[in-house]
Amino acid sequence: MKLLTTKEGSRVHLGRIDRPYTFVSPPESGEFALLLVVGDRSVSPEEQGELSRQFVREGCRYAVCFGHGCSSWDDSIDMVGVMDDVEGRAGAFVMTTWHEDETIEEVVEFFATNTRFDDWSAREYVVLVIGGPDALEARVRAAVVGRFGQEQQ
């Protein structure tokens, strides 16, 4: 996970994971908004469930899901909260959205301007690409830099 840019007191991190899929949030990030870009069509339901638990346990409060099977990722992340409630585990509410028929630029704009609810507003933004071609990561990076500003040197 790399700090991509800072803007108006917010930090934007960009990372990519490939098999074996494991997510660790940036150091000291605390709660964050997540833009999840799924490039790998072959993620198994078990991998998806485990990653969803990792996102929530690491502090995700708003997940914007984009790419292959994005609606199932929205459901999977929501299910973590449902199961936590059933099991009596206290956890923060996580808002989720999925964006199936939009461009990456439209999704990044949504991510930048709409990841807040109630009294919670993102100060930390995590953009995570799960697998897929290098060109996908480059498109995501360009869209994020185009919206949030120049990369850190």
Buried (B, 14 or more C-beta within 10 A) or exposed (E): BEBBBEEEEBBBBBBBBEEEBEBEBBEEBEBBBBBBBBBBEEBEEEBBBBBBBBBBBBBBBBBBBBBBBBEBBBBBBBBBBEBBEEEEEEEEEBBBBBBEEBEBBEBBBBBBEBBEEEEBEBBBBBBBBBBBEEEBBEBBBEBBBEBBBEBEE
